[in-house]
Amino acid sequence: MMPWGRFFHPHDACGRESRTLFFVTLTWLIMTARFVAGGIQFAIGPFHWEIQPAMVLDYGGAVAAILAVWVGREWISKQPRQENADV
């Protein structure tokens, strides 16, 4: 069983600790919760609170932008490193 603290220190496919993956996961969870909560409204006396519904296109674009950061990081780390060649 995986300990709870490991959620805060995720590892990428190569087995290295990935700080980026934690923030990508956190922002994806926040964006998904916001999308699901869209349309909820309530009123307490004179106070009225409402979460505006989000369009699927807006949600998809935001999630794609968030995931692009992580995919870009993985793509860059997979590129072979070039050594400085003395001519």
Backbone torsions as a table, in degrees:
resi	resn	phi	psi	omega
1	MET	NA	135.9	-177.7
2	MET	-80.8	129.2	178.1
3	PRO	-68.0	153.2	-178.2
4	TRP	-61.1	-35.2	-178.5
5	GLY	-63.4	-20.7	-178.9
6	ARG	-70.5	-21.3	176.3
7	PHE	-60.4	-33.1	-178.3
8	PHE	-82.8	-8.6	178.3
9	HIS	-131.7	65.9	-177.6
10	PRO	-70.0	157.8	179.1
11	HIS	-114.8	143.6	179.4
12	ASP	-82.7	-172.9	-175.9
13	ALA	-65.7	-23.2	179.6
14	CYS	-87.2	-4.3	179.8
15	GLY	92.7	0.0	178.7
16	ARG	-84.7	149.0	175.7
17	GLU	-67.6	134.9	-175.6
18	SER	-123.1	107.5	175.9
19	ARG	-69.8	-35.3	179.9
20	THR	-61.2	-40.7	-178.7
21	LEU	-63.0	-35.9	176.8
22	PHE	-62.2	-47.4	-178.6
23	PHE	-69.4	-34.8	175.5
24	VAL	-63.6	-44.9	178.5
25	THR	-62.8	-44.3	-179.5
26	LEU	-62.7	-46.8	-179.3
27	THR	-68.8	-34.1	176.4
28	TRP	-64.7	-42.4	177.7
29	LEU	-62.5	-41.4	178.9
30	ILE	-64.9	-45.5	-180.0
31	MET	-63.7	-39.5	179.8
32	THR	-67.8	-42.3	177.5
33	ALA	-61.9	-39.5	179.5
34	ARG	-66.4	-39.9	179.1
35	PHE	-66.4	-43.2	-179.8
36	VAL	-66.1	-36.3	-177.3
37	ALA	-79.2	-5.2	-179.1
38	GLY	-59.1	131.6	179.8
39	GLY	98.2	-9.3	178.2
40	ILE	-74.1	135.8	177.6
41	GLN	-146.9	149.9	174.5
42	PHE	-155.0	161.7	-179.5
43	ALA	-135.3	134.6	174.3
44	ILE	-122.8	101.9	-176.7
45	GLY	62.2	-127.7	-179.7
46	PRO	-80.9	-7.6	-177.4
47	PHE	-88.2	122.7	179.0
48	HIS	-120.1	128.3	-178.4
49	TRP	-128.5	135.6	-178.2
50	GLU	-147.2	138.0	172.8
51	ILE	-98.7	118.3	-179.4
52	GLN	-66.1	137.7	177.6
53	PRO	-65.4	143.5	177.8
54	ALA	-102.8	141.4	176.8
55	MET	-75.0	152.2	-179.5
56	VAL	-62.3	-35.1	179.0
57	LEU	-63.3	-41.1	177.2
58	ASP	-65.0	-44.6	178.7
59	TYR	-61.9	-47.0	-179.6
60	GLY	-62.3	-40.6	178.1
61	GLY	-65.4	-40.1	179.5
62	ALA	-67.4	-43.3	179.2
63	VAL	-66.9	-39.1	177.8
64	ALA	-63.0	-39.4	178.3
65	ALA	-66.0	-39.5	179.1
66	ILE	-66.4	-46.6	-179.2
67	LEU	-69.3	-25.9	178.7
68	ALA	-63.2	-32.8	178.0
69	VAL	-62.8	-47.5	-178.1
70	TRP	-70.0	-43.0	179.9
71	VAL	-64.1	-39.6	176.8
72	GLY	-62.1	-40.6	178.8
73	ARG	-64.1	-43.8	179.2
74	GLU	-65.4	-38.4	-179.5
75	TRP	-65.9	-42.5	179.2
76	ILE	-65.3	-40.1	-178.9
77	SER	-70.8	-20.7	178.2
78	LYS	-83.5	-17.1	-179.3
79	GLN	-66.8	139.1	177.1
80	PRO	-68.5	139.1	-179.3
81	ARG	-80.8	138.5	179.3
82	GLN	-101.7	131.0	177.8
83	GLU	-84.8	150.3	176.2
84	ASN	-70.8	119.2	-179.7
85	ALA	-94.4	126.8	175.8
86	ASP	-83.5	127.9	-177.6
87	VAL	-101.2	NA	NA
